[in-house]
């Protein structure tokens, strides 16, 4: 007797080829602009896909927004990634006069004394324009009327950026999807279980139950959700009556990268080498933060050895002496028993 296995799904193939297409060159091939364009598209889309899934969207470095004077602000150089994976590279400072925003709000130039402050979000977006026009030379010119022939065509694209003012922040919260997942999270779960009257074993079972599955992984960004590929830089509160502007960090998100990690290490451990040995209790001075960045493995090893030699070894010796003393007491009590 044989048993037929029933399933609710049908196999729709184990191989799928719907990601990207690249050109396959061969000797004797009639090379056209379409083939070269396809190769460019493959390279650009591959990089954009890597940026979207590996790094995400936000500020990589720089792009600070500084209030200089009056209604003037300055955007410093920096680099960002938008949600489409484009690299936005700003190589110079850009000064912006927010007086134009007030003129648009009050065209007659008279700002009421009780006028409400204007809130705008400053964003940066990727932009490109055709450049370097070249004459079009094709055999079709012999059969095409002169009036219909394109005389010139842009031969390049010049990439850059545009700064814009929006009424709302274009970026979504970095942890929005994770926070909506319904899980308590480790820290809230620990606080909930802190006052639990159950025993340690039951609490551990509850904690294990709340733990994410081994199949859980970060959600992938939707390939078609990037309708507004702009990166937020700052929230601006403009007071047209007093000619002042307040720059806030709202709507400013960062990309978690090795550069950001290095910056955090240098900030958290800055000037740590200046702490006195009397303050730290260590035999030698701690290394500078730059040492952790240059050679993290060796420096961490040295710090661990430094702590172990000065403090850890003494503690371990005391603990061992305490254990030996307890064992001696137990041994004496065992000998007294008949």
Buried (B, 14 or more C-beta within 10 A) or exposed (E): EEEEEEEEEEEEEEEEEEEEEEBEEEEEEEEEEEEEEBBEBBEEBBEBBEBBEEBBBBBBBBBBBEBEEEBBBBBEBBBBBBBBBBBBBBEEEEEBEBBEBBBEEBEEEEBEEEBEBBBBBBBBBBBEEEEEEEEEEEEEEEEEEEEEEEEEEEEEEEBEBEBBBBEEBBBEEBEEEEEEEEBEEEEEBEEEBEEEEEEEEEBEEBBEEBEEEEEEEEEEBEEEEBEBBBBBBBBBBBBBBEBBBEBEEEBBBBBEBEEBEBBEBBEEBEEBEEEEEEEBEBEEBBBBBBBBBEEEEEBEEBBEEBBEEBBEEEEEEEEEEEEEEEEEEEEEEEEEEE
